[in-house]
């Protein structure tokens, strides 16, 4: 571990505790002993290259996946032990903002934001209407309730997704690559909205991203996931100064460095394993060698 810091000015109580979390899909090891604590009302940003397991980690936190071993505790509750009925109730603690907003194209903005309120609460139509307007105001989108998603820009659709995520007043917010594909000005606005929501609602917030400028703006703490483990975590200013060459390569987006060498080594190892299974003069089928069929 390159650095370990306690989040500043946060409660000593742990909201989310992850211990020795392992998950594999067939021979591919995705999570290989993840350990991390997240405090109440803390904003944790998880960074790492594509395919390093960031989304898989989020799915364990919300209970969409069960670990091969290890545990995820949310509010002292071991997520992997929950039954089907319990897990449904448990997920109400969360608001999830997906990439691209993941809105219902055939529904108006009002209907999109109202959707979780209609499913999860007994609020009257008038109460739902007030809450939808409040949530759209929080993400700086007053006056768009009657529009369709296709009438909004990409950044506006993301913010509608945020409004829907917070509508039922969750304890924990999860943001999955909230700024991917957006221009720098829109990205800065999205970051401001995330900060506003975190401060106003006092939610525990977890964001996964490749965007380092965004990570440094919105994170109380940044954790880097690599080869299935958290290899570094620190507050933003300290994270920038870490001497781990993997961290520095990722921060600066350098083509050459230990992360590139690791990727090349893994690719070579896969090709070597495939080569030992090949039967001469037989073509590969569906991405597998004849020796694997």
SELUM-13019 format. One line per 8 residues: number of its first residue (from 1); for each residue z negated, y negated, x negated of C-alpha. Coordinates in Angstrom, 2 decimals, always signed. Example, Ala and Ser with C-alpha at 12.3 -4.5 7.8 and 13.67 -1.06 7.14 Angstrom:
2
1) -7.80 +4.50 -12.30 | -7.14 +1.06 -13.67
//
This chain:
293
1) +0.00 +0.00 +0.00 | +1.05 -3.30 -1.45 | -1.54 -5.37 +0.40 | -4.04 -5.06 +3.19 | -5.41 -8.09 +4.97 | -7.58 -8.66 +8.00 | -5.92 -10.88 +10.63 | -7.48 -14.32 +10.48
9) -9.68 -15.53 +13.31 | -9.27 -12.38 +15.34 | -11.87 -10.22 +17.01 | -13.19 -7.30 +14.99 | -12.39 -5.06 +17.97 | -9.22 -3.01 +17.51 | -6.80 -3.08 +20.44 | -4.38 -0.50 +19.03
17) -5.31 +2.03 +16.36 | -2.70 +4.35 +14.82 | -3.86 +7.10 +12.50 | -1.80 +9.57 +10.42 | +1.07 +9.52 +12.91 | +3.81 +12.07 +12.25 | +7.07 +12.63 +14.13 | +10.16 +14.63 +13.22
25) +13.37 +15.39 +15.08 | +14.56 +18.73 +13.76 | +14.66 +18.48 +9.96 | +14.61 +14.66 +10.01 | +11.17 +13.21 +9.31 | +10.92 +9.81 +11.01 | +7.20 +8.99 +10.90 | +5.28 +10.48 +8.00
33) +1.67 +9.39 +8.29 | +1.70 +5.88 +9.81 | -1.65 +4.06 +9.76 | -2.11 +0.59 +11.24 | -4.64 -1.35 +13.35 | -3.76 -4.22 +15.68 | -6.42 -6.64 +16.91 | -6.65 -8.14 +20.41
41) -4.36 -11.18 +20.80 | -2.80 -10.54 +17.38 | +0.95 -10.86 +16.80 | +2.10 -8.04 +14.52 | +5.70 -7.96 +13.30 | +7.06 -4.64 +12.07 | +10.04 -4.84 +9.74 | +12.14 -2.21 +8.01
49) +15.71 -1.05 +7.63 | +17.77 +0.59 +10.35 | +16.65 +4.14 +11.04 | +13.20 +3.73 +9.48 | +11.39 +4.57 +12.72 | +10.43 +1.16 +14.15 | +11.60 +1.94 +17.68 | +10.15 +5.44 +17.48
57) +6.78 +3.90 +16.62 | +6.98 +1.60 +19.68 | +7.78 +4.59 +21.90 | +4.63 +6.34 +20.67 | +2.51 +3.27 +21.43 | +3.77 +3.11 +25.01 | +3.61 +6.87 +25.47 | +7.32 +7.62 +25.74
65) +7.02 +10.06 +22.82 | +4.20 +12.38 +21.78 | +3.37 +12.74 +18.09 | +3.72 +15.99 +16.16 | +0.30 +15.12 +14.77 | -1.96 +12.12 +14.45 | -3.08 +9.78 +17.20 | -2.33 +6.48 +18.91
73) -5.30 +4.81 +20.60 | -4.89 +1.84 +22.92 | -8.13 +0.28 +24.06 | -9.94 +3.36 +22.79 | -7.73 +5.71 +24.84 | -5.77 +8.43 +23.00 | -2.27 +8.03 +24.44 | -1.10 +11.56 +23.58
81) -3.85 +13.11 +25.76 | -2.80 +11.37 +28.99 | -1.29 +13.36 +31.84 | +1.72 +12.29 +33.91 | -0.28 +10.34 +36.49 | -2.49 +8.74 +33.84 | +0.44 +7.70 +31.66 | +2.09 +5.89 +34.59
89) -1.02 +3.80 +35.13 | -1.43 +3.31 +31.37 | +2.05 +1.81 +30.99 | +1.12 -1.03 +33.30 | -0.78 -2.47 +30.35 | +2.57 -3.19 +28.68 | +5.40 -5.64 +29.05 | +8.57 -4.59 +27.23
97) +11.40 -6.95 +26.31 | +14.46 -4.94 +25.33 | +17.44 -5.86 +23.19 | +20.01 -7.97 +25.05 | +17.52 -8.45 +27.91 | +18.47 -5.18 +29.71 | +18.84 -7.01 +33.03 | +20.25 -5.59 +36.25
105) +23.71 -7.16 +36.38 | +24.05 -6.95 +40.17 | +20.71 -8.68 +40.80 | +19.96 -12.37 +40.66 | +17.60 -13.73 +38.04 | +14.91 -14.03 +40.74 | +15.35 -10.37 +41.69 | +15.23 -9.27 +38.04
113) +11.95 -11.06 +37.36 | +10.45 -10.04 +40.73 | +11.32 -6.36 +40.22 | +8.07 -5.27 +38.47 | +5.98 -7.32 +40.92 | +7.59 -5.58 +43.88 | +7.03 -2.16 +42.30 | +3.59 -2.59 +40.75
121) +1.73 -5.04 +42.99 | +0.94 -5.73 +46.65 | +1.75 -9.43 +46.35 | +3.34 -11.16 +49.32 | +6.87 -12.55 +49.11 | +5.48 -16.06 +48.75 | +3.13 -15.00 +45.94 | +5.98 -13.22 +44.16
129) +8.19 -16.30 +44.53 | +5.50 -18.48 +42.97 | +4.99 -16.04 +40.11 | +8.72 -15.76 +39.39 | +9.02 -19.54 +39.18 | +5.94 -19.69 +36.92 | +7.36 -17.05 +34.57 | +10.76 -18.74 +34.37
137) +8.98 -22.01 +33.57 | +7.07 -20.29 +30.76 | +10.34 -19.24 +29.12 | +11.95 -22.67 +29.74 | +14.42 -21.52 +32.36 | +13.62 -23.59 +35.42 | +16.37 -23.71 +38.04 | +18.22 -20.46 +37.23
145) +16.57 -18.14 +39.79 | +19.68 -17.88 +41.99 | +22.12 -17.24 +39.16 | +23.42 -13.84 +38.02 | +22.90 -12.59 +34.44 | +26.64 -12.95 +33.78 | +26.32 -16.70 +34.35 | +23.80 -17.11 +31.53
153) +24.18 -17.19 +27.75 | +22.89 -14.36 +25.58 | +19.78 -16.28 +24.57 | +19.03 -17.17 +28.19 | +19.32 -13.53 +29.23 | +16.82 -12.59 +26.52 | +14.39 -15.16 +27.93 | +14.84 -13.78 +31.44
161) +13.87 -10.42 +29.97 | +10.73 -12.07 +28.56 | +9.90 -13.54 +31.98 | +10.23 -10.12 +33.59 | +8.08 -8.55 +30.85 | +5.16 -10.93 +31.47 | +5.47 -11.13 +35.26 | +2.81 -8.48 +36.01
169) +0.40 -10.00 +33.45 | +0.36 -7.20 +30.84 | -2.24 -6.90 +28.11 | +0.32 -6.00 +25.44 | +3.84 -7.34 +24.85 | +6.49 -5.38 +22.96 | +9.63 -7.13 +21.67 | +12.50 -4.95 +20.42
177) +14.79 -6.97 +18.12 | +14.54 -10.12 +20.28 | +16.87 -12.28 +18.14 | +19.60 -9.82 +17.13 | +23.06 -11.38 +17.38 | +21.85 -14.89 +18.19 | +22.70 -18.10 +16.34 | +19.95 -19.81 +14.26
185) +19.18 -22.50 +16.84 | +18.85 -20.01 +19.70 | +16.78 -17.75 +17.44 | +14.37 -20.60 +16.72 | +14.03 -21.26 +20.46 | +13.37 -17.57 +21.15 | +10.66 -17.61 +18.47 | +9.04 -20.68 +20.05
193) +9.00 -18.96 +23.44 | +7.40 -15.83 +21.96 | +4.71 -17.97 +20.32 | +4.15 -19.88 +23.56 | +3.76 -16.67 +25.55 | +1.35 -15.16 +23.02 | -0.79 -18.31 +22.92 | -0.74 -18.92 +26.66
201) -1.32 -15.35 +27.82 | -3.54 -14.18 +24.92 | -1.63 -10.91 +24.76 | -1.50 -8.49 +21.87 | +2.11 -8.72 +20.67 | +4.20 -6.29 +18.63 | +7.70 -7.28 +17.55 | +10.20 -5.21 +15.62
209) +12.92 -7.15 +13.83 | +15.24 -7.37 +10.84 | +15.14 -11.18 +10.90 | +12.74 -12.31 +8.20 | +12.78 -16.01 +9.16 | +11.80 -15.02 +12.68 | +9.15 -12.60 +11.38 | +7.49 -15.31 +9.29
217) +7.50 -17.71 +12.26 | +5.97 -15.48 +14.93 | +3.78 -13.02 +13.03 | +0.05 -13.29 +12.34 | +0.67 -10.26 +10.15 | +3.77 -8.44 +8.93 | +3.95 -4.70 +8.27 | +6.87 -3.00 +6.54
225) +7.88 +0.53 +7.52 | +9.78 +2.58 +4.95 | +10.37 +6.32 +4.73 | +7.99 +6.96 +7.59 | +5.02 +5.00 +6.25 | +3.64 +1.48 +6.36 | +4.13 +0.49 +2.72 | +2.90 -3.12 +2.91
233) +1.10 -5.38 +5.33 | -0.17 -8.93 +4.96 | -0.22 -12.35 +6.58 | +3.19 -14.09 +6.31 | +2.50 -16.34 +3.31 | +0.87 -13.53 +1.39 | +3.63 -11.12 +2.37 | +6.21 -13.42 +0.78
241) +4.35 -13.17 -2.54 | +3.89 -9.38 -2.66 | +5.15 -7.89 -5.91 | +6.42 -4.63 -4.36 | +10.16 -4.63 -5.25 | +11.00 -2.92 -1.93 | +9.41 -5.79 -0.02 | +11.19 -8.41 -2.13
249) +14.55 -6.70 -1.74 | +14.16 -6.63 +2.04 | +12.92 -10.22 +2.32 | +15.84 -11.58 +0.30 | +18.50 -9.21 +1.64 | +19.55 -8.01 -1.79 | +22.22 -5.32 -2.04 | +20.73 -3.79 -5.20
257) +17.18 -2.54 -5.49 | +14.84 +0.38 -4.80 | +15.67 +0.57 -1.10 | +19.37 +1.00 -1.93 | +18.53 +3.59 -4.56 | +16.41 +5.54 -2.09 | +19.23 +5.50 +0.48 | +21.75 +6.69 -2.12
265) +19.42 +9.47 -3.24 | +18.87 +10.66 +0.34 | +22.61 +10.64 +1.02 | +23.26 +12.64 -2.15 | +20.57 +15.13 -1.22 | +22.10 +15.65 +2.25 | +25.56 +16.15 +0.81 | +24.21 +18.63 -1.72
273) +22.49 +20.63 +1.03 | +25.64 +20.62 +3.13 | +27.71 +21.70 +0.14 | +25.64 +24.84 -0.37 | +26.39 +25.91 +3.21 | +30.14 +25.36 +3.13 | +32.59 +28.25 +3.37 | +35.84 +27.48 +1.45
281) +38.98 +26.67 +3.38 | +37.13 +26.15 +6.67 | +37.19 +22.67 +8.21 | +34.06 +20.92 +9.40 | +33.49 +20.95 +13.15 | +31.50 +18.35 +15.06 | +29.99 +17.01 +11.86 | +28.64 +20.45 +10.79
289) +29.96 +22.73 +8.08 | +31.09 +26.23 +9.00 | +27.99 +27.58 +7.28 | +25.84 +25.69 +9.75 | +27.63 +26.97 +12.87
//
